[in-house]
Amino acid sequence: MGARETESTWTRGIGIPKFNQEMLAVTIAALAAITLVWAFMLPEAPAIVLGAAGTVFTVAIVVVIRLMMDPDSVRALQSDAMLQMASSMIDAMGEGLTEKASQEVCELLLPNTSAIAVALTNRDIVLGYAGYQEAHNPAGIPIRTQATHAAIRGGETLVLMTPQEIGLPVPAETSRIKAAIVVPLWVGDRVEGTLKFYYRNANKITETQRSIAQGFAQLLATQMAAVEMETQRKLATSMELKMLQTQINPHFLFNTINTIASFIRTDPMKARTLLREFAVFYRRTLEDSTERISLGRELDQVQRYFGFELARFGDERLALEVNAAPEIQDMMVPPFLVQPLVENAIKHAMAPERQLVITIDASVDGDDVIIVVGDNGVGMTEETCANITQVESSTGLGIAVKNVHDRMIGFFGPDAQMVYTSELGVGTQVTLRCPGCAHCEAAEVAVADTAVVEADLAAETARNEETMAELTELVAQVSLEGAGGGSDEPAPAAG
C-alpha cells in the first residue's frame, strides 16, 4: 500500500509532491512580482533586475498554469481522491451499515460534492446525516421525505428539481434545500436503504453529481452485500455447530440408550424397533446439516424423535398431533426447523398433573409455508416470551430457539418470521413463516426425492445397519451396567 501511495502522490523527476511544486512556483512568481514592483519604484530601475524578475515571473506563472491545467494531472488527482475516499468508506463499513458507519460515510461524502447535505437511511429510519440542519436530523429518526419512501418502494433513482418533489416535512420557502438526488441501495434483489444528496438549487445537479451519487451508492450497496455474505457464512458455520449441540446432546443420547436398554428386558421386539429407529434418526441428523429437505422428511424425523420420548414417558404423559396435507409435505424447508421446538416443549412445558399434547400444523399462505407448533403446557410469562431468542435466557430455551430463528434468516432472509405467543397455565404457540417455500413445484420435488431414494436406498440401508450394530453394542454395555446409569432424567415408562 505504501508503494502505491508513493506513486500516486509523487511526480517523476525532481521528487517533489505535486502540491509542493505548485506552491513553489506560486512562491517564486510572488517573489518575482514583488521584485518587479520594488524595481519600478526605484528612481532609476536597473534593466537587468527588471528583465530577470520579469522572466522569472513569466516562467513561474506558465509553470503554475501548466501544472494546474494538465488533464492527466487533474484526472490523477481526482482519481486518487476518489480512491482514498472509497477506501475510507469501506473501512468505516467493516461491520455493515450501522449508525456510526453511516455518519462517517456522510461526513466523507459531503465535502466532495456540491450538495449542502448528505443522508443515509435504511428502509425505516435515518442512519446518518451531515450538512445543512444536521442537528435537526439525528440518527434514529423516522424517514420524513416522501421521495425517500418512493425510492424505496420503486427501487429507482430519483432526481428531484423542486422542494415539492422532495416532499420535505417543512414549508419549502423556509428551507435552503431546493433539489435532491435519492439513490436506492440494492442488496441482492431488495432495497435496503437510500443514499441522498440535497442541493441549494437545481442548477447544482450536473451529470457529474449524478455520476457521483450513482457510483457511491453502488459502492455502498456492494460493501453491504459483502458484509452480509460474510455474516451469512459465519452464521452457517455457527448454526451447524449449534444444531449438532442441540440435536445430539449427551443427555438425549444416554437417556435414549437407557430407554432401549430397559426394553431389552421387558419388550425385546420394541427395543429392536427403537434401536432401528434410533439408527435412522442418528444418521439423518448428521446428513441433514446443511441442505434443504422436504417438510415431510422433517416431520418424519420429528415423529421419530417423539417416539423415543414417548417410550420414556408413556402415552399418559405425552401425545403428538401432526396436521399437514400431502402437497404441503413436498415443500422444501431447512432441516431441524421443527424438532428443536418439539424438544423444548417436552423439556420445559410438561405439567405434572396432565398430559402434554403437542400439535404441529403446516399450511400454505400464498407463496409462504406456515408451520405452527403448539402445546398445552405450563406456558411462559410475557417477559420470558419476549426474551426467548436470547441465548443467555435463564429458562434454557435460548440456544435452541435462537438456532431455529438464525437458520430461518440464513435460508430465507429478513422476511422470515418466528413468533412466540404464550400464557401461563394455558400453553405456548410458535408460528414459523417460511417465505417463498411454496415456489417449489410439488411434482418436481417428488420426482427429485424419488430419484434420490432409488439411488441412495442401498447405501443408506448399509449405513443404518452399521450404525445399528454400533448402537446395539453400546446398548448391551449400558444394559449390563443397569438402565438407570448415566441419566439424570425421569426413568422410562414401563413397556
C-alpha positions, -999 to 999 in steps of 0.1 A, spaced: 0 0 0 29 24 8 44 20 -26 11 26 -43 6 58 -23 41 70 -32 34 65 -69 1 84 -68 14 113 -47 48 120 -60 57 130 -95 85 118 -116 117 139 -119 127 161 -91 108 140 -65 87 169 -50 50 163 -43 28 180 -70 11 201 -43 46 214 -33 56 220 -70 26 243 -74 32 261 -42 69 265 -51 60 280 -85 35 304 -69 60 314 -43 87 322 -70 61 341 -90 51 361 -59 88 369 -52 94 379 -88 63 402 -87 75 419 -55 109 424 -71 93 440 -102 72 463 -80 103 473 -60 124 478 -91 97 501 -107 95 522 -75 132 530 -77 142 563 -94 164 545 -118 153 509 -122 181 485 -131 173 470 -165 190 437 -156 168 433 -124 137 442 -144 144 417 -171 154 389 -147 124 395 -125 100 397 -154 114 365 -169 112 346 -137 76 359 -131 65 348 -166 81 314 -163 66 308 -128 31 318 -140 34 294 -170 45 266 -148 16 272 -124 -9 272 -152 7 241 -168 6 222 -135 -30 232 -127 -44 227 -163 -26 194 -172 -55 170 -178 -35 139 -168 -26 156 -135 -62 167 -128 -76 132 -136 -48 116 -115 -56 139 -85 -93 133 -88 -89 95 -91 -66 95 -62 -90 115 -41 -119 92 -50 -100 61 -43 -89 73 -9 -125 83 -1 -138 49 -13 -112 32 8 -122 52 39 -159 44 33 -151 6 30 -131 8 63 -160 26 80 -185 -1 69 -165 -30 82 -195 -41 103 -222 -31 79 -244 0 76 -245 9 113 -254 44 125 -218 51 133 -206 39 99 -234 58 81 -225 91 99 -188 87 89 -198 80 53 -220 111 51 -192 132 65 -168 118 40 -191 124 10 -203 159 19 -171 179 11 -166 160 -21 -199 170 -37 -218 202 -45 -245 191 -20 -253 210 11 -264 179 30 -259 141 26 -280 114 43 -281 76 46 -311 56 56 -323 21 59 -359 12 49 -373 30 80 -350 54 97 -322 79 91 -289 63 99 -265 92 91 -268 129 82 -242 156 75 -245 192 65 -274 217 65 -296 214 96 -276 184 108 -286 190 144 -323 186 134 -317 152 117 -301 129 143 -297 92 136 -327 71 145 -355 94 135 -381 81 110 -378 89 73 -398 120 67 -395 129 30 -420 114 6 -393 110 -21 -373 86 1 -403 64 6 -410 65 -31 -374 55 -40 -375 26 -15 -409 14 -29 -399 18 -66 -363 9 -64 -353 37 -89 -330 67 -86 -350 100 -83 -336 133 -94 -358 160 -78 -357 196 -90 -382 212 -67 -389 211 -29 -424 199 -37 -410 168 -54 -388 161 -24 -417 163 0 -399 180 28 -416 180 62 -412 218 65 -425 245 42 -404 248 10 -398 286 15 -382 281 49 -357 255 38 -325 260 18 -329 226 2 -344 231 -32 -333 199 -51 -321 164 -44 -308 131 -57 -322 99 -40 -305 66 -49 -318 33 -36 -293 9 -22 -299 -25 -38 -286 -56 -19 -293 -86 -39 -330 -84 -50 -342 -60 -24 -337 -23 -15 -321 -20 19 -319 18 22 -311 51 3 -282 75 -3 -294 111 -6 -278 143 -17 -295 176 -10 -287 208 -31 -292 246 -27 -308 248 -62 -315 226 -92 -285 240 -112 -261 222 -88 -273 188 -101 -250 182 -130 -241 150 -148 -210 148 -125 -232 150 -94 -254 122 -108 -224 100 -115 -210 106 -80 -244 97 -64 -248 66 -85 -212 55 -81 -210 58 -43 -244 43 -39 -232 13 -59 -201 11 -37 -221 12 -5 -245 -15 -18 -216 -37 -28 -200 -34 6 -233 -41 23 -237 -72 3 -201 -83 11 -207 -78 48 -240 -97 46 -223 -126 28 -196 -128 54 -222 -127 81 -242 -155 65 -210 -175 61 -202 -172 98 -239 -178 106 -239 -210 86 -209 -224 104 -222 -214 139 -257 -227 130 -243 -261 121 -224 -263 154 -253 -252 175 -276 -276 157 -254 -305 165 -251 -294 201 -289 -290 203 -299 -322 185 -273 -347 197 -265 -338 233 -252 -363 259 -284 -363 279 -306 -372 250 -281 -399 238 -278 -416 271 -315 -413 280 -325 -429 247 -299 -457 251 -311 -463 287 -347 -465 274 -338 -490 248 -318 -510 273 -348 -511 297 -370 -525 269 -345 -553 262 -357 -570 294 -394 -561 292 -401 -560 254 -373 -571 232 -392 -565 199 -399 -529 209 -363 -525 219 -352 -537 185 -377 -513 168 -365 -484 188 -329 -493 181 -335 -494 144 -354 -460 145 -326 -445 165 -300 -456 139 -321 -439 112 -326 -408 134 -289 -405 143 -278 -410 106 -303 -384 92 -294 -359 119 -258 -360 106 -268 -360 70 -293 -332 71 -270 -305 85 -269 -280 55 -292 -287 26 -329 -281 24 -351 -311 28 -388 -318 22 -412 -308 50 -423 -345 50 -388 -357 58 -385 -331 86 -419 -342 101 -408 -378 99 -377 -370 118 -397 -351 144 -421 -381 149 -391 -405 151 -376 -383 179 -410 -381 196 -412 -419 196 -381 -421 218 -396 -396 243 -429 -414 242 -411 -446 251 -396 -429 281 -426 -411 295 -456 -431 282 -489 -424 265 -504 -409 296 -478 -381 297 -472 -373 260 -492 -370 228 -483 -356 193 -507 -345 166 -494 -336 131 -517 -320 105 -501 -314 71 -517 -321 38 -497 -343 14 -489 -315 -10 -475 -294 19 -451 -321 28 -433 -318 -5 -423 -281 2 -386 -276 8 -375 -262 42 -342 -261 61 -336 -292 83 -340 -291 121 -367 -265 119 -394 -282 140 -376 -307 161 -359 -282 185 -393 -267 192 -409 -300 200 -379 -309 222 -382 -276 241 -419 -283 247 -411 -318 262 -383 -304 283 -399 -272 296 -436 -273 291 -447 -306 306 -471 -301 336 -471 -327 364 -509 -330 366 -519 -335 329 -509 -349 296 -487 -327 273 -503 -325 239 -480 -311 212 -496 -301 178 -479 -294 145 -499 -277 118 -485 -269 83 -503 -248 57 -497 -226 27 -503 -188 27 -497 -176 -9 -460 -184 -16 -452 -189 21 -453 -220 42 -467 -215 77 -458 -240 104 -474 -237 139 -460 -258 168 -483 -256 199 -487 -272 233 -510 -272 263 -481 -270 288 -472 -247 316 -467 -216 294 -444 -186 300 -446 -151 313 -446 -122 289 -410 -113 298 -397 -148 291 -416 -149 259 -402 -115 248 -366 -126 255 -369 -162 241 -344 -157 214 -316 -147 238 -290 -174 243 -285 -163 279 -322 -169 286 -325 -183 321 -351 -207 310 -326 -227 290 -347 -222 258 -324 -196 243 -299 -217 223 -324 -240 205 -349 -211 197 -321 -188 185 -308 -217 164 -341 -221 147 -345 -183 142 -310 -179 128 -314 -209 104 -346 -193 91 -329 -159 85 -300 -177 69 -322 -196 45 -350 -172 38 -336 -137 45 -350 -110 68 -386 -116 58 -387 -150 77 -406 -148 109 -407 -167 142 -435 -155 166 -439 -168 201 -472 -165 220 -477 -180 254 -499 -178 285 -491 -192 319 -511 -224 326 -525 -225 291 -496 -233 268 -473 -219 241 -476 -215 203 -447 -209 179 -456 -197 144 -429 -200 117 -433 -182 84 -410 -195 57 -413 -171 27 -411 -185 -8 -412 -222 2 -443 -227 -19 -424 -217 -51 -412 -253 -54 -434 -274 -77 -446 -304 -57 -443 -327 -87 -406 -317 -93 -398 -322 -57 -415 -355 -56 -396 -367 -87 -363 -355 -73 -370 -372 -40 -379 -404 -57 -347 -404 -77 -326 -397 -47 -343 -425 -27 -338 -450 -56 -302 -440 -60 -292 -440 -23 -315 -467 -8 -289 -494 -7 -262 -471 6 -285 -457 33 -296 -491 44 -260 -502 47 -251 -471 67 -281 -476 90 -272 -512 96 -236 -502 106 -250 -476 129 -274 -500 144 -246 -525 150 -226 -499 169 -256 -488 189 -265 -525 197 -231 -529 212 -234 -497 232 -269 -506 244 -257 -540 255 -230 -524 276 -255 -500 292 -279 -529 298 -252 -548 318 -244 -517 339 -281 -510 346 -308 -490 329 -305 -461 353 -268 -454 349 -257 -421 333 -291 -404 333 -305 -376 354 -338 -376 336 -371 -393 347 -370 -431 344 -385 -446 311 -421 -457 312 -429 -494 316 -434 -513 284 
